[in-house]
Amino acid sequence: MKIALVGYGKMGREIERLAVGRGDTIVSVFDIDTLPTPEGLAEAEVCIDFSVPKAVVHNIKTAADAGVDMVVGTTGWYEHLGEVRKWFDSSGLVYSQNFSIGANLFYRIVRHAAQLVGPIGEYDVFVAEEHHREKVDSPSGTALRLGEILLETLGSKSRIVTDLGPGAMAPDALHVSAVRAGSIAGVHRVGFDSEADTIELRHVARSRTGFALGALAAARWVRGRRGVFTMDDVEL
C-alpha cells in the first residue's frame, strides 16, 4: 500500500515502522503544522489519521475530496458523522475509538457477556479504565464505546455517568471511571457485580503495536470500498 500518515506522534511512528517492515510505502507525512491537501495526497492509496480532534474533520474532508480511502483513529469528532457519511460515495473510511485487534475482540466478548448476564437481573455493571498521564481524553473513547455496548445490550442501564456528584448513583446509570498515571499503555475493565460475586473482564494493552497492526489491517480492508465503516465491519 501507499500510505499517507496524518499525525506523526508515537502512533504515527509505530504505524510507519510496521508498514515499512511489511513492504508498504509511506508516501507523505503530515503533522500539526502541515495539514494535508488534496495535492499532498495525490500519491496515496490510503490515509491513516492519528492526529488531534480539532484537525480531524478537515483531514477527513481533504481525503474524501482527493478520493483517497481513509482510516481514522482520532476521536472527538463524531458529532460530524452524519455530514462525513455524505463525503464517501467514491472512497471508503473506517473509524474506531480503538484499532487494537485485541480490543475489538474484547468489545465482542463484552457484548456476549452482557447478553448472558442481563437476563439474570442480579448483577450491576461498571466500566473502569487506566491510561498514561499524557492521554488527553478522559474517559477514553474505548471506555465510552464499552459503555455504549452495555447500554445497547442491557435493559437496566439507560445512560453513562463519568463524573459522580454527591449522593447515591441512580440504578439506570452506568458508571465509567478513569485513572491517569505514569506510563500505563491502557487497561480496560468491565465488571458485573452482585451480592454473591463479581465477574470481571479485562483487556490490557502492552504497547502501541496492537493498535498500529489493527489500523493497517483496516487500511487493507477498506481499499476499494465505498462508504463509512467501523472496526465492527472489518474482518479480523
C-alpha angles and dihedrals in degrees: 000000000000105000134194113202119211109192117028102203125116093303094047092051092048091051089050092050094050095040094052090046089056094049099262122135127232102214098176141006126205127187138176092292096042111051116191123263129194088250091051090054095048095109096041126102093189135014120214115200125198096150131118132299095246092059104033100087090052089049093049092049091049092052091046092050089051092049091239121147113240143205116197123195094164115104133198098074105081094113085074094053095106091056093043092055089063092059099060106070094118101031139029137250130194118192131179141163087228128019095188109125089217092051091051090051086049090056089056093046091051092050091052092046091052090051089055097043100039099073092051092067097201098097132083118201136218139177122214129178138183129199141164118285094252095063107116103203122068123217095026122246088246092056091049090049089052087052091051091051090052092048089050092050106034119065091199095069126063106165143028121238119196102164115050118210127193119304135034121317117254116251093240093054121099112209115219110185133187138202124195118195143132119329101323107159093206138302124189124185132185116192133190109199131191135164089262103044150335128245112201131188120192138186119193122192111208097186144348091266094092091052092049093048090052092049090052091047089052090048091055092045096050095053109118095008127119126216139028121305141172131217087266086073096047115096106237 
